Amino acid sequence: MQDKDKELKSHYKAVRDSRKETGVGWNDSLCMIVAEPELWEKLILAHPKVAKYQKKPFPLYYSLEA
């Protein structure tokens, strides 16, 4: 169970840090990063775990924020 928590937190940090990048948007209702394809390439290089959320929401984002 602790491994799952660690994994979720590391994914949260990747999404959080990606959201801070210039040109990156956020769809609040879907909990998804919004970015142009070229920017996604850079995001994935900088934060590899964020690749999973290119076309998939991260609904636990706000739960893990605290």
Phi and psi restraints in degrees (range 20) as a CNS / XPLOR table:
assign (resid 1 and name C) (resid 2 and name N)
       (resid 2 and name CA) (resid 2 and name C) 1.0 -65.7 20.0 2
assign (resid 2 and name N) (resid 2 and name CA)
       (resid 2 and name C) (resid 3 and name N) 1.0 -33.8 20.0 2
assign (resid 2 and name C) (resid 3 and name N)
       (resid 3 and name CA) (resid 3 and name C) 1.0 -63.9 20.0 2
assign (resid 3 and name N) (resid 3 and name CA)
       (resid 3 and name C) (resid 4 and name N) 1.0 -40.2 20.0 2
assign (resid 3 and name C) (resid 4 and name N)
       (resid 4 and name CA) (resid 4 and name C) 1.0 -64.2 20.0 2
assign (resid 4 and name N) (resid 4 and name CA)
       (resid 4 and name C) (resid 5 and name N) 1.0 -42.0 20.0 2
assign (resid 4 and name C) (resid 5 and name N)
       (resid 5 and name CA) (resid 5 and name C) 1.0 -62.2 20.0 2
assign (resid 5 and name N) (resid 5 and name CA)
       (resid 5 and name C) (resid 6 and name N) 1.0 -44.1 20.0 2
assign (resid 5 and name C) (resid 6 and name N)
       (resid 6 and name CA) (resid 6 and name C) 1.0 -61.2 20.0 2
assign (resid 6 and name N) (resid 6 and name CA)
       (resid 6 and name C) (resid 7 and name N) 1.0 -42.7 20.0 2
assign (resid 6 and name C) (resid 7 and name N)
       (resid 7 and name CA) (resid 7 and name C) 1.0 -64.2 20.0 2
assign (resid 7 and name N) (resid 7 and name CA)
       (resid 7 and name C) (resid 8 and name N) 1.0 -45.4 20.0 2
assign (resid 7 and name C) (resid 8 and name N)
       (resid 8 and name CA) (resid 8 and name C) 1.0 -60.3 20.0 2
assign (resid 8 and name N) (resid 8 and name CA)
       (resid 8 and name C) (resid 9 and name N) 1.0 -43.1 20.0 2
assign (resid 8 and name C) (resid 9 and name N)
       (resid 9 and name CA) (resid 9 and name C) 1.0 -65.3 20.0 2
assign (resid 9 and name N) (resid 9 and name CA)
       (resid 9 and name C) (resid 10 and name N) 1.0 -37.2 20.0 2
assign (resid 9 and name C) (resid 10 and name N)
       (resid 10 and name CA) (resid 10 and name C) 1.0 -68.8 20.0 2
assign (resid 10 and name N) (resid 10 and name CA)
       (resid 10 and name C) (resid 11 and name N) 1.0 -35.3 20.0 2
assign (resid 10 and name C) (resid 11 and name N)
       (resid 11 and name CA) (resid 11 and name C) 1.0 -68.9 20.0 2
assign (resid 11 and name N) (resid 11 and name CA)
       (resid 11 and name C) (resid 12 and name N) 1.0 -40.5 20.0 2
assign (resid 11 and name C) (resid 12 and name N)
       (resid 12 and name CA) (resid 12 and name C) 1.0 -57.9 20.0 2
assign (resid 12 and name N) (resid 12 and name CA)
       (resid 12 and name C) (resid 13 and name N) 1.0 -46.7 20.0 2
assign (resid 12 and name C) (resid 13 and name N)
       (resid 13 and name CA) (resid 13 and name C) 1.0 -62.8 20.0 2
assign (resid 13 and name N) (resid 13 and name CA)
       (resid 13 and name C) (resid 14 and name N) 1.0 -38.9 20.0 2
assign (resid 13 and name C) (resid 14 and name N)
       (resid 14 and name CA) (resid 14 and name C) 1.0 -64.0 20.0 2
assign (resid 14 and name N) (resid 14 and name CA)
       (resid 14 and name C) (resid 15 and name N) 1.0 -43.3 20.0 2
assign (resid 14 and name C) (resid 15 and name N)
       (resid 15 and name CA) (resid 15 and name C) 1.0 -67.6 20.0 2
assign (resid 15 and name N) (resid 15 and name CA)
       (resid 15 and name C) (resid 16 and name N) 1.0 -45.2 20.0 2
assign (resid 15 and name C) (resid 16 and name N)
       (resid 16 and name CA) (resid 16 and name C) 1.0 -58.0 20.0 2
assign (resid 16 and name N) (resid 16 and name CA)
       (resid 16 and name C) (resid 17 and name N) 1.0 -48.2 20.0 2
assign (resid 16 and name C) (resid 17 and name N)
       (resid 17 and name CA) (resid 17 and name C) 1.0 -66.8 20.0 2
assign (resid 17 and name N) (resid 17 and name CA)
       (resid 17 and name C) (resid 18 and name N) 1.0 -35.5 20.0 2
assign (resid 17 and name C) (resid 18 and name N)
       (resid 18 and name CA) (resid 18 and name C) 1.0 -65.6 20.0 2
assign (resid 18 and name N) (resid 18 and name CA)
       (resid 18 and name C) (resid 19 and name N) 1.0 -37.4 20.0 2
assign (resid 18 and name C) (resid 19 and name N)
       (resid 19 and name CA) (resid 19 and name C) 1.0 -62.4 20.0 2
assign (resid 19 and name N) (resid 19 and name CA)
       (resid 19 and name C) (resid 20 and name N) 1.0 -25.2 20.0 2
assign (resid 19 and name C) (resid 20 and name N)
       (resid 20 and name CA) (resid 20 and name C) 1.0 -78.4 20.0 2
assign (resid 20 and name N) (resid 20 and name CA)
       (resid 20 and name C) (resid 21 and name N) 1.0 -13.9 20.0 2
assign (resid 20 and name C) (resid 21 and name N)
       (resid 21 and name CA) (resid 21 and name C) 1.0 -70.4 20.0 2
assign (resid 21 and name N) (resid 21 and name CA)
       (resid 21 and name C) (resid 22 and name N) 1.0 145.9 20.0 2
assign (resid 21 and name C) (resid 22 and name N)
       (resid 22 and name CA) (resid 22 and name C) 1.0 -63.1 20.0 2
assign (resid 22 and name N) (resid 22 and name CA)
       (resid 22 and name C) (resid 23 and name N) 1.0 133.7 20.0 2
assign (resid 22 and name C) (resid 23 and name N)
       (resid 23 and name CA) (resid 23 and name C) 1.0 89.6 20.0 2
assign (resid 23 and name N) (resid 23 and name CA)
       (resid 23 and name C) (resid 24 and name N) 1.0 -3.4 20.0 2
assign (resid 23 and name C) (resid 24 and name N)
       (resid 24 and name CA) (resid 24 and name C) 1.0 -93.5 20.0 2
assign (resid 24 and name N) (resid 24 and name CA)
       (resid 24 and name C) (resid 25 and name N) 1.0 130.7 20.0 2
assign (resid 24 and name C) (resid 25 and name N)
       (resid 25 and name CA) (resid 25 and name C) 1.0 -106.6 20.0 2
assign (resid 25 and name N) (resid 25 and name CA)
       (resid 25 and name C) (resid 26 and name N) 1.0 175.6 20.0 2
assign (resid 25 and name C) (resid 26 and name N)
       (resid 26 and name CA) (resid 26 and name C) 1.0 -141.4 20.0 2
assign (resid 26 and name N) (resid 26 and name CA)
       (resid 26 and name C) (resid 27 and name N) 1.0 126.4 20.0 2
assign (resid 26 and name C) (resid 27 and name N)
       (resid 27 and name CA) (resid 27 and name C) 1.0 -92.1 20.0 2
assign (resid 27 and name N) (resid 27 and name CA)
       (resid 27 and name C) (resid 28 and name N) 1.0 105.0 20.0 2
assign (resid 27 and name C) (resid 28 and name N)
       (resid 28 and name CA) (resid 28 and name C) 1.0 -62.8 20.0 2
assign (resid 28 and name N) (resid 28 and name CA)
       (resid 28 and name C) (resid 29 and name N) 1.0 -41.5 20.0 2
assign (resid 28 and name C) (resid 29 and name N)
       (resid 29 and name CA) (resid 29 and name C) 1.0 -72.0 20.0 2
assign (resid 29 and name N) (resid 29 and name CA)
       (resid 29 and name C) (resid 30 and name N) 1.0 -30.7 20.0 2
assign (resid 29 and name C) (resid 30 and name N)
       (resid 30 and name CA) (resid 30 and name C) 1.0 -97.2 20.0 2
assign (resid 30 and name N) (resid 30 and name CA)
       (resid 30 and name C) (resid 31 and name N) 1.0 -11.0 20.0 2
assign (resid 30 and name C) (resid 31 and name N)
       (resid 31 and name CA) (resid 31 and name C) 1.0 55.6 20.0 2
assign (resid 31 and name N) (resid 31 and name CA)
       (resid 31 and name C) (resid 32 and name N) 1.0 52.5 20.0 2
assign (resid 31 and name C) (resid 32 and name N)
       (resid 32 and name CA) (resid 32 and name C) 1.0 -130.7 20.0 2
assign (resid 32 and name N) (resid 32 and name CA)
       (resid 32 and name C) (resid 33 and name N) 1.0 145.6 20.0 2
assign (resid 32 and name C) (resid 33 and name N)
       (resid 33 and name CA) (resid 33 and name C) 1.0 -75.3 20.0 2
assign (resid 33 and name N) (resid 33 and name CA)
       (resid 33 and name C) (resid 34 and name N) 1.0 140.2 20.0 2
assign (resid 33 and name C) (resid 34 and name N)
       (resid 34 and name CA) (resid 34 and name C) 1.0 -120.3 20.0 2
assign (resid 34 and name N) (resid 34 and name CA)
       (resid 34 and name C) (resid 35 and name N) 1.0 121.8 20.0 2
assign (resid 34 and name C) (resid 35 and name N)
       (resid 35 and name CA) (resid 35 and name C) 1.0 -157.2 20.0 2
assign (resid 35 and name N) (resid 35 and name CA)
       (resid 35 and name C) (resid 36 and name N) 1.0 155.7 20.0 2
assign (resid 35 and name C) (resid 36 and name N)
       (resid 36 and name CA) (resid 36 and name C) 1.0 -69.4 20.0 2
assign (resid 36 and name N) (resid 36 and name CA)
       (resid 36 and name C) (resid 37 and name N) 1.0 154.3 20.0 2
assign (resid 36 and name C) (resid 37 and name N)
       (resid 37 and name CA) (resid 37 and name C) 1.0 -54.4 20.0 2
assign (resid 37 and name N) (resid 37 and name CA)
       (resid 37 and name C) (resid 38 and name N) 1.0 -39.8 20.0 2
assign (resid 37 and name C) (resid 38 and name N)
       (resid 38 and name CA) (resid 38 and name C) 1.0 -63.4 20.0 2
assign (resid 38 and name N) (resid 38 and name CA)
       (resid 38 and name C) (resid 39 and name N) 1.0 -38.3 20.0 2
assign (resid 38 and name C) (resid 39 and name N)
       (resid 39 and name CA) (resid 39 and name C) 1.0 -70.2 20.0 2
assign (resid 39 and name N) (resid 39 and name CA)
       (resid 39 and name C) (resid 40 and name N) 1.0 -35.4 20.0 2
assign (resid 39 and name C) (resid 40 and name N)
       (resid 40 and name CA) (resid 40 and name C) 1.0 -58.5 20.0 2
assign (resid 40 and name N) (resid 40 and name CA)
       (resid 40 and name C) (resid 41 and name N) 1.0 -40.1 20.0 2
assign (resid 40 and name C) (resid 41 and name N)
       (resid 41 and name CA) (resid 41 and name C) 1.0 -58.2 20.0 2
assign (resid 41 and name N) (resid 41 and name CA)
       (resid 41 and name C) (resid 42 and name N) 1.0 -44.4 20.0 2
assign (resid 41 and name C) (resid 42 and name N)
       (resid 42 and name CA) (resid 42 and name C) 1.0 -67.2 20.0 2
assign (resid 42 and name N) (resid 42 and name CA)
       (resid 42 and name C) (resid 43 and name N) 1.0 -40.9 20.0 2
assign (resid 42 and name C) (resid 43 and name N)
       (resid 43 and name CA) (resid 43 and name C) 1.0 -61.2 20.0 2
assign (resid 43 and name N) (resid 43 and name CA)
       (resid 43 and name C) (resid 44 and name N) 1.0 -43.5 20.0 2
assign (resid 43 and name C) (resid 44 and name N)
       (resid 44 and name CA) (resid 44 and name C) 1.0 -67.0 20.0 2
assign (resid 44 and name N) (resid 44 and name CA)
       (resid 44 and name C) (resid 45 and name N) 1.0 -35.8 20.0 2
assign (resid 44 and name C) (resid 45 and name N)
       (resid 45 and name CA) (resid 45 and name C) 1.0 -65.5 20.0 2
assign (resid 45 and name N) (resid 45 and name CA)
       (resid 45 and name C) (resid 46 and name N) 1.0 -41.4 20.0 2
assign (resid 45 and name C) (resid 46 and name N)
       (resid 46 and name CA) (resid 46 and name C) 1.0 -77.7 20.0 2
assign (resid 46 and name N) (resid 46 and name CA)
       (resid 46 and name C) (resid 47 and name N) 1.0 -34.8 20.0 2
assign (resid 46 and name C) (resid 47 and name N)
       (resid 47 and name CA) (resid 47 and name C) 1.0 -136.8 20.0 2
assign (resid 47 and name N) (resid 47 and name CA)
       (resid 47 and name C) (resid 48 and name N) 1.0 78.2 20.0 2
assign (resid 47 and name C) (resid 48 and name N)
       (resid 48 and name CA) (resid 48 and name C) 1.0 -52.2 20.0 2
assign (resid 48 and name N) (resid 48 and name CA)
       (resid 48 and name C) (resid 49 and name N) 1.0 -33.4 20.0 2
assign (resid 48 and name C) (resid 49 and name N)
       (resid 49 and name CA) (resid 49 and name C) 1.0 -68.3 20.0 2
assign (resid 49 and name N) (resid 49 and name CA)
       (resid 49 and name C) (resid 50 and name N) 1.0 -17.9 20.0 2
assign (resid 49 and name C) (resid 50 and name N)
       (resid 50 and name CA) (resid 50 and name C) 1.0 -74.6 20.0 2
assign (resid 50 and name N) (resid 50 and name CA)
       (resid 50 and name C) (resid 51 and name N) 1.0 -14.7 20.0 2
assign (resid 50 and name C) (resid 51 and name N)
       (resid 51 and name CA) (resid 51 and name C) 1.0 -56.0 20.0 2
assign (resid 51 and name N) (resid 51 and name CA)
       (resid 51 and name C) (resid 52 and name N) 1.0 -35.6 20.0 2
assign (resid 51 and name C) (resid 52 and name N)
       (resid 52 and name CA) (resid 52 and name C) 1.0 -59.5 20.0 2
assign (resid 52 and name N) (resid 52 and name CA)
       (resid 52 and name C) (resid 53 and name N) 1.0 -26.5 20.0 2
assign (resid 52 and name C) (resid 53 and name N)
       (resid 53 and name CA) (resid 53 and name C) 1.0 -104.6 20.0 2
assign (resid 53 and name N) (resid 53 and name CA)
       (resid 53 and name C) (resid 54 and name N) 1.0 19.2 20.0 2
assign (resid 53 and name C) (resid 54 and name N)
       (resid 54 and name CA) (resid 54 and name C) 1.0 -66.6 20.0 2
assign (resid 54 and name N) (resid 54 and name CA)
       (resid 54 and name C) (resid 55 and name N) 1.0 -37.9 20.0 2
assign (resid 54 and name C) (resid 55 and name N)
       (resid 55 and name CA) (resid 55 and name C) 1.0 -128.3 20.0 2
assign (resid 55 and name N) (resid 55 and name CA)
       (resid 55 and name C) (resid 56 and name N) 1.0 22.4 20.0 2
assign (resid 55 and name C) (resid 56 and name N)
       (resid 56 and name CA) (resid 56 and name C) 1.0 -139.2 20.0 2
assign (resid 56 and name N) (resid 56 and name CA)
       (resid 56 and name C) (resid 57 and name N) 1.0 138.4 20.0 2
assign (resid 56 and name C) (resid 57 and name N)
       (resid 57 and name CA) (resid 57 and name C) 1.0 -74.3 20.0 2
assign (resid 57 and name N) (resid 57 and name CA)
       (resid 57 and name C) (resid 58 and name N) 1.0 163.6 20.0 2
assign (resid 57 and name C) (resid 58 and name N)
       (resid 58 and name CA) (resid 58 and name C) 1.0 -123.4 20.0 2
assign (resid 58 and name N) (resid 58 and name CA)
       (resid 58 and name C) (resid 59 and name N) 1.0 76.1 20.0 2
assign (resid 58 and name C) (resid 59 and name N)
       (resid 59 and name CA) (resid 59 and name C) 1.0 -62.9 20.0 2
assign (resid 59 and name N) (resid 59 and name CA)
       (resid 59 and name C) (resid 60 and name N) 1.0 -18.1 20.0 2
assign (resid 59 and name C) (resid 60 and name N)
       (resid 60 and name CA) (resid 60 and name C) 1.0 -86.6 20.0 2
assign (resid 60 and name N) (resid 60 and name CA)
       (resid 60 and name C) (resid 61 and name N) 1.0 2.6 20.0 2
assign (resid 60 and name C) (resid 61 and name N)
       (resid 61 and name CA) (resid 61 and name C) 1.0 -51.5 20.0 2
assign (resid 61 and name N) (resid 61 and name CA)
       (resid 61 and name C) (resid 62 and name N) 1.0 -53.2 20.0 2
assign (resid 61 and name C) (resid 62 and name N)
       (resid 62 and name CA) (resid 62 and name C) 1.0 -70.9 20.0 2
assign (resid 62 and name N) (resid 62 and name CA)
       (resid 62 and name C) (resid 63 and name N) 1.0 -28.0 20.0 2
assign (resid 62 and name C) (resid 63 and name N)
       (resid 63 and name CA) (resid 63 and name C) 1.0 -67.8 20.0 2
assign (resid 63 and name N) (resid 63 and name CA)
       (resid 63 and name C) (resid 64 and name N) 1.0 -33.6 20.0 2
assign (resid 63 and name C) (resid 64 and name N)
       (resid 64 and name CA) (resid 64 and name C) 1.0 -88.3 20.0 2
assign (resid 64 and name N) (resid 64 and name CA)
       (resid 64 and name C) (resid 65 and name N) 1.0 -8.6 20.0 2
assign (resid 64 and name C) (resid 65 and name N)
       (resid 65 and name CA) (resid 65 and name C) 1.0 -64.5 20.0 2
assign (resid 65 and name N) (resid 65 and name CA)
       (resid 65 and name C) (resid 66 and name N) 1.0 -32.3 20.0 2
